[in-house]
Every structure is written in structure tokens, then in C-alpha cells.
């Protein structure tokens, strides 16, 4: 009986060893689960080039969408009547026979979408990519364009569109010389740079990045950052700006009937080339510094917990208390309201 048990244990051990060896061999020749993808392109060695192109007609198209996960998206002037996307670069891996993403193009009624289909990999995907999506779009295209790069950068310049939307989770967005009814840029941990923007509205959100640029002339600007700064120069249009732990600095403001700026722990610095009707600034622990034209006329209302007030303009006071100042310069047809917790308020002449 004892001899029988020893024999059975030995057989079991041999079977287990054989199973492990066969599994390892199978993984070595078939590392990737291709059951759903049908991948035709694979890296033979440790690294290889990727070169794929998809083209679609723009006839009847009112929306072009390009989506990527970790690749930069760059928009270039292209041939009339078509949009072309070129996916190229190098993918490297420590394993052999690595399937690469495939550039897909899908046409719908009034729209065309370019995206990368990624392989389904047993046990996870381990490789690095140095790839880019070049988008070739004619200058005559004037409809909607949506660019989405999760962890890549986005760059576009020189188009007149109906709507431009750029989303990058951990990449940066650069938009230059764009005219559109709506321009929007959204990043989580990257910066937003906007220059030469004209049209209806500019909406920029950067969770932990900064918003910078200039030469902006739109109907309304909406700017929001959590831990970055807002720094813009030569701005025309109504402004709604918020920075949780960063600074707001906007200079040479014109054509702004309403301005609303708010920070939690940063300063607010704004200079106006032309006086607006309604200006509100609110800072919890930062200072507020404003500069107006020398012939500016406005009413001033300043409330603070522990800050001080200074004005280069002669202010006719209507109320002066320890933590509050009310008055006017010239006349009070325009309104300036400033509130701080522990910051000062300074009003200077340009």
C-alpha cells in the first residue's frame, strides 16, 4: 500500500511538471490573446516602425473626430475634399511578436471618426510607444473638429471652424490662430496655451496645469484651473476666471462688460486698456491689484478681513470702516467690487 502511494505521488508530480512546461512553451509562442482583434501587424523583435494611414472624404461631413490614448495629435493643412490621418513612429518591447494598435476609420451620417484599436493581451500589455497621429485637414473645412489625446499633446493652428474641442487628460494643448464659434480645451495635468483666438467663446480648463497665451478677441472667456496659473495678455471679451491655488494675471483687457475673477490662495492682477461696466474680484488669501486708464470712472466697494486699501485715483469716500471701503472715482456708472480675506487691494493708473 505504501509503495502504491509513492508511485501515485510520483506520477502526479511528473504531470504537474509537464503541465508547467507546456504552459510556458505555449505562452512563448502565443503570448497575445488575438481572439477579438485579428491583429495583422506585430513587432518581430525588440522594436519596429509603425506606418498606417486612413483617408476619408469630407463631402457632407460636419464633424471630424480623432482619438488617441498616448500619442500626440498634430493638425496640418491638407488636400481639399479629404481628411487624412497618418499614424507613425516606433513601438518597442522586451518581448517578441508584439501586436501594435491599428488605426481605424469609421464613417457615420455627417461624421467621420479616427481612432486606435488596441490589442487585447493576456496578462497585460508591456511596451513603450514613440508614435504620433498627424491629421491633414484642408483650410476650407469649417465644421466641427474634436481632438482627444488621453496622455498625449495636441497642437492645431490656422483654421476657421464652427466648433473646436481639444481634450488631453495628462497632455498639453496648444491652439493658435483659430476662429470659431466655440473653442474649448480641457486637460487634467497638462497646460493649455491659446494664442490668436477669435470668435464666440473660449473655454479652457486645466486641473493641475496653467492657462497661458494672448491676442484673444471673443465674446466670452471661461478659464478654470485648480493648481496652475492663468496668464493672458491682450484680451477682448467678458471674462470668468477661477484659480484654486494659482494666480490670475490678465493684461490689456478691452471690450469686457463683465469680469469675474476668483482665487483661493493666489493673487489677482488685471490691467484694463478700456474700463468695463462690472468687475468683481474675490481672493481668500491673495492680494488684488488692478490697473485702469487714467480717465477711468468707477464706483469702488472693497471688503476685507485683514487687508488694506490703496488707490492712485482720488476716491470720494461714501463709507469708511475698518474692514470696508466704499466710494467713487469721477462717477459710479461702472462698478468695481473687491473682496479679500487677508489680502490687500491696490488700484493703479496705467
Secondary structure per residue as TSV (DSSP state, phi and psi in degrees):
chain	resnum	aa	ss	phi	psi
A	1	X	-	360.0	-44.5
A	2	X	H	-62.9	-38.6
A	3	X	H	-65.6	-37.7
A	4	X	H	-63.5	-42.0
A	5	X	H	-63.6	-42.3
A	6	X	H	-61.6	-39.9
A	7	X	H	-64.5	-43.4
A	8	X	H	-65.1	-40.5
A	9	X	H	-63.1	-40.5
A	10	X	H	-64.2	-42.0
A	11	X	H	-63.7	-41.5
A	12	X	H	-62.5	-42.2
A	13	X	H	-63.9	-41.7
A	14	X	H	-63.0	-41.1
A	15	X	H	-63.6	-41.2
A	16	X	H	-64.3	-42.9
A	17	X	H	-62.0	-42.4
A	18	X	H	-64.0	-39.4
A	19	X	H	-64.4	-41.3
A	20	X	H	-63.3	-43.2
A	21	X	H	-63.8	-44.5
A	22	X	H	-65.0	-38.0
A	23	X	H	-64.2	-43.8
A	24	X	H	-62.8	-42.1
A	25	X	H	-63.9	-40.3
A	26	X	H	-65.1	-39.8
A	27	X	H	-66.7	-35.1
A	28	X	H	-66.0	-31.0
A	29	X	H	-99.3	-14.7
A	30	X	-	-144.4	65.0
A	31	X	-	-68.4	-30.4
A	32	X	S	-105.9	135.0
A	33	X	-	-80.1	107.4
A	34	X	-	-104.9	18.0
A	35	X	T	-62.5	-28.8
A	36	X	T	-112.5	-16.9
A	37	X	T	-94.9	-37.7
A	38	X	-	64.6	46.2
A	39	X	-	-70.3	130.2
A	40	X	-	-106.6	-17.2
A	41	X	-	-110.3	131.1
A	42	X	E	-146.7	147.9
A	43	X	E	-76.3	128.2
A	44	X	S	-78.5	-39.1
A	45	X	S	-120.3	-141.8
A	46	X	S	-78.0	-17.1
A	47	X	E	-165.2	151.9
A	48	X	E	-161.0	162.4
A	49	X	E	-85.5	149.2
A	50	X	E	-119.0	133.6
A	51	X	E	-150.1	99.1
A	52	X	E	-133.2	145.1
A	53	X	E	-137.3	138.4
A	54	X	E	-131.0	139.7
A	55	X	E	-131.2	141.5
A	56	X	E	-137.2	147.2
A	57	X	E	-73.7	146.2
A	58	X	-	-96.3	4.3
A	59	X	T	-63.4	120.6
A	60	X	T	75.7	4.7
A	61	X	-	-88.6	128.1
A	62	X	-	-115.5	-2.7
A	63	X	E	-148.2	124.5
A	64	X	E	-115.8	128.7
A	65	X	E	-127.2	132.3
A	66	X	E	-127.4	125.2
A	67	X	E	-128.0	138.3
A	68	X	E	-143.5	165.1
A	69	X	S	-101.0	-53.1
A	70	X	S	-135.0	22.8
A	71	X	S	-110.0	144.7
A	72	X	E	-68.1	145.8
A	73	X	E	-117.2	118.7
A	74	X	E	-120.5	130.0
A	75	X	E	-104.9	130.4
A	76	X	E	-126.3	158.4
A	77	X	E	-67.6	131.8
A	78	X	-	-125.5	-171.3
A	79	X	-	-73.0	150.8
A	80	X	T	-65.3	144.7
A	81	X	T	83.1	-1.8
A	82	X	E	-149.0	158.5
A	83	X	E	-119.8	132.6
A	84	X	E	-127.7	135.2
A	85	X	E	-120.2	127.2
A	86	X	E	-115.0	115.4
A	87	X	E	-102.4	116.4
A	88	X	E	-151.5	164.0
A	89	X	E	141.8	-154.4
A	90	X	E	-130.4	137.8
A	91	X	E	-117.7	132.8
A	92	X	E	-124.4	146.5
A	93	X	-	-153.2	153.3
A	94	X	S	-80.9	-7.1
A	95	X	S	-107.9	161.4
A	96	X	S	-95.9	161.0
A	97	X	S	56.8	47.5
A	98	X	E	-85.0	121.4
A	99	X	E	-72.2	139.4
A	100	X	-	-103.0	160.5
A	101	X	-	-61.4	150.7
A	102	X	E	-112.9	129.2
A	103	X	E	-74.3	120.5
A	104	X	E	-111.5	149.7
A	105	X	E	-130.1	129.0
A	106	X	E	-128.2	126.1
A	107	X	E	-105.3	134.4
A	108	X	E	-128.5	179.2
A	109	X	T	-64.3	109.3
A	110	X	T	82.4	3.5
A	111	X	E	-147.3	159.2
A	112	X	E	-140.9	135.3
A	113	X	E	-124.7	130.7
A	114	X	E	-111.0	131.5
A	115	X	E	-151.2	164.5
A	116	X	E	-103.2	124.8
A	117	X	E	-93.6	124.3
A	118	X	-	-99.2	147.8
A	119	X	-	-68.1	146.8
A	120	X	-	-90.0	119.9
A	121	X	-	-120.4	128.6
A	122	X	T	-68.9	124.9
A	123	X	T	83.7	4.1
A	124	X	-	101.7	160.9
A	125	X	-	-109.9	126.3
A	126	X	-	-126.5	94.1
A	127	X	-	-159.5	165.1
A	128	X	E	-116.6	145.6
A	129	X	E	-123.0	139.1
A	130	X	E	-125.0	75.0
A	131	X	E	-128.5	163.6
A	132	X	E	-145.9	151.0
A	133	X	E	-109.3	108.4
A	134	X	E	-91.8	122.8
A	135	X	E	-107.4	123.2
A	136	X	E	-108.9	112.7
A	137	X	E	-130.4	132.7
A	138	X	-	-68.7	153.2
A	139	X	T	-64.8	-22.8
A	140	X	T	-77.0	-12.5
A	141	X	-	-68.3	125.3
A	142	X	-	-131.8	26.6
A	143	X	S	-105.6	-145.9
A	144	X	E	-90.2	142.8
A	145	X	E	-136.7	126.2
A	146	X	E	-122.4	121.9
A	147	X	E	-118.1	126.5
A	148	X	E	-132.1	111.5
A	149	X	E	-126.5	108.2
A	150	X	S	-58.5	-55.7
A	151	X	S	-124.3	20.4
A	152	X	S	-111.1	170.2
A	153	X	-	-90.1	159.6
A	154	X	E	-128.2	134.3
A	155	X	E	-137.8	129.9
A	156	X	E	-145.6	143.5
A	157	X	E	-150.5	137.9
A	158	X	E	79.7	49.3
A	159	X	E	-134.7	153.8
A	160	X	E	-114.9	110.6
A	161	X	E	-126.0	167.6
A	162	X	E	-78.3	-50.5
A	163	X	E	-145.0	135.0
A	164	X	E	-122.7	124.8
A	165	X	E	-125.8	124.7
A	166	X	E	-123.6	124.7
A	167	X	E	-126.5	128.4
A	168	X	E	-143.0	115.1
A	169	X	S	-64.8	-54.5
A	170	X	S	-124.4	19.7
A	171	X	S	-111.8	178.1
A	172	X	-	-103.3	157.8
A	173	X	E	-124.1	128.5
A	174	X	E	-124.7	121.0
A	175	X	E	-125.6	127.9
A	176	X	E	-139.8	137.4
A	177	X	E	52.5	58.9
A	178	X	E	-121.1	132.5
A	179	X	E	-113.5	125.1
A	180	X	E	-159.7	157.2
A	181	X	E	-64.1	-39.4
A	182	X	E	-139.6	127.4
A	183	X	E	-119.1	122.6
A	184	X	E	-129.1	141.1
A	185	X	E	-137.2	131.6
A	186	X	E	-137.7	122.8
A	187	X	E	-135.0	154.8
A	188	X	S	-94.1	-50.0
A	189	X	S	-129.8	22.1
A	190	X	S	-118.7	173.1
A	191	X	-	-92.2	159.1
A	192	X	E	-120.6	125.1
A	193	X	E	-121.0	124.2
A	194	X	E	-128.8	127.9
A	195	X	E	-140.9	137.0
A	196	X	E	65.7	43.1
A	197	X	E	-97.0	128.7
A	198	X	E	-131.6	159.3
A	199	X	E	130.4	-145.1
A	200	X	E	-85.2	-52.9
A	201	X	E	-151.0	146.9
A	202	X	E	-122.5	124.8
A	203	X	E	-122.6	119.3
A	204	X	E	-130.9	128.0
A	205	X	E	-128.9	128.4
A	206	X	E	-136.3	108.6
A	207	X	S	-63.5	-51.4
A	208	X	S	-126.8	24.7
A	209	X	S	-122.5	-179.7
A	210	X	-	-104.3	158.1
A	211	X	E	-116.1	116.7
A	212	X	E	-133.0	166.6
A	213	X	E	141.3	-156.2
A	214	X	E	174.2	-175.7
A	215	X	E	55.2	56.8
A	216	X	E	-115.6	127.9
A	217	X	E	-135.7	95.1
A	218	X	E	-135.5	172.6
A	219	X	E	-70.6	-38.4
A	220	X	E	-151.7	138.9
A	221	X	E	-114.0	130.9
A	222	X	E	-121.6	115.0
A	223	X	E	-125.7	131.5
A	224	X	E	-146.4	125.0
A	225	X	E	-140.4	145.4
A	226	X	S	-89.6	-52.4
A	227	X	S	-126.0	21.9
A	228	X	S	-122.1	177.3
A	229	X	-	-97.7	161.5
A	230	X	E	-114.6	116.9
A	231	X	E	-134.4	107.0
A	232	X	E	-132.6	149.1
A	233	X	E	-132.3	140.3
A	234	X	E	58.7	81.5
A	235	X	E	-124.6	132.5
A	236	X	E	-124.0	126.9
A	237	X	E	133.4	162.5
A	238	X	E	-64.6	146.1
A	239	X	E	-127.2	132.5
A	240	X	E	-126.2	107.7
A	241	X	E	-128.3	136.5
A	242	X	E	-140.4	134.6
A	243	X	E	-139.7	117.0
A	244	X	S	-68.5	-53.7
A	245	X	S	-127.2	23.9
A	246	X	S	-122.0	-178.3
A	247	X	-	-100.4	155.3
A	248	X	E	-116.9	119.7
A	249	X	E	-132.9	109.7
A	250	X	E	-129.9	126.9
A	251	X	E	-122.0	159.7
A	252	X	E	52.8	56.0
A	253	X	E	-85.5	132.3
A	254	X	E	-136.6	163.0
A	255	X	S	59.4	29.4
A	256	X	-	-109.6	101.0
A	257	X	S	-68.9	-38.6
A	258	X	E	-129.2	137.8
A	259	X	E	-135.8	128.3
A	260	X	E	-131.7	112.5
A	261	X	E	-122.5	135.4
A	262	X	E	-143.7	132.7
A	263	X	E	-133.4	157.3
A	264	X	S	-95.2	-48.6
A	265	X	S	-133.7	22.6
A	266	X	S	-124.8	164.7
A	267	X	-	-80.2	159.7
A	268	X	E	-120.4	121.7
A	269	X	E	-129.2	120.5
A	270	X	E	-140.4	136.6
A	271	X	E	-124.3	141.1
A	272	X	E	-116.9	125.7
A	273	X	S	-80.0	-24.1
A	274	X	S	-140.5	139.4
A	275	X	-	-73.8	137.8
A	276	X	-	-99.3	171.4
A	277	X	S	-81.6	-35.8
A	278	X	E	-140.2	112.9
A	279	X	E	-123.4	126.2
A	280	X	E	-126.7	131.4
A	281	X	E	-131.8	130.8
A	282	X	E	-134.0	120.9
A	283	X	E	-134.7	130.0
A	284	X	S	-75.3	-52.9
A	285	X	S	-130.1	22.5
A	286	X	S	-119.4	168.9
A	287	X	-	-93.2	158.7
A	288	X	E	-119.7	122.4
A	289	X	E	-125.5	120.7
A	290	X	E	-122.7	145.0
A	291	X	E	-130.8	130.3
A	292	X	E	-123.6	160.9
A	293	X	-	-58.6	154.6
A	294	X	T	-63.8	-23.9
A	295	X	T	-98.7	17.9
A	296	X	-	-65.8	146.8
A	297	X	-	-131.6	131.5
A	298	X	E	-165.5	158.6
A	299	X	E	-94.5	144.0
A	300	X	E	-122.3	134.9
A	301	X	E	-135.3	113.6
A	302	X	E	-123.2	123.6
A	303	X	E	-121.5	136.7
A	304	X	E	-150.9	160.2
A	305	X	S	-90.6	-44.7
A	306	X	S	-143.4	18.9
A	307	X	-	-96.5	171.3
A	308	X	-	-116.4	167.3
A	309	X	E	-125.2	136.5
A	310	X	E	-143.0	140.4
A	311	X	E	-139.8	132.0
A	312	X	S	-72.6	-21.6
A	313	X	S	-85.6	144.9
A	314	X	-	-71.4	120.0
A	315	X	-	-104.2	126.0
A	316	X	E	-83.8	109.5
A	317	X	E	-79.8	134.3
A	318	X	E	-111.2	-15.1
A	319	X	E	-158.3	128.4
A	320	X	E	-135.9	114.6
A	321	X	E	-130.0	175.4
A	322	X	T	-57.8	-41.9
A	323	X	T	-117.2	18.6
A	324	X	E	-152.9	139.4
A	325	X	E	-132.5	132.1
A	326	X	E	-133.9	141.5
A	327	X	E	178.1	-164.0
A	328	X	E	-152.3	156.7
A	329	X	E	-116.9	114.8
A	330	X	S	74.1	-76.0
A	331	X	-	-153.0	164.1
A	332	X	-	-106.4	32.7
A	333	X	S	-68.1	-32.1
A	334	X	S	-98.9	149.5
A	335	X	E	-118.5	130.5
A	336	X	E	-123.5	115.4
A	337	X	E	-121.4	124.5
A	338	X	E	-128.0	134.1
A	339	X	E	-135.0	128.8
A	340	X	E	-134.9	157.8
A	341	X	S	-91.3	-52.6
A	342	X	S	-133.5	19.8
A	343	X	-	-111.5	157.8
A	344	X	-	-86.3	165.1
A	345	X	E	-124.8	123.7
A	346	X	E	-126.4	130.7
A	347	X	E	-117.7	119.7
A	348	X	E	-117.3	163.7
A	349	X	E	-93.2	141.0
A	350	X	-	-66.5	360.0
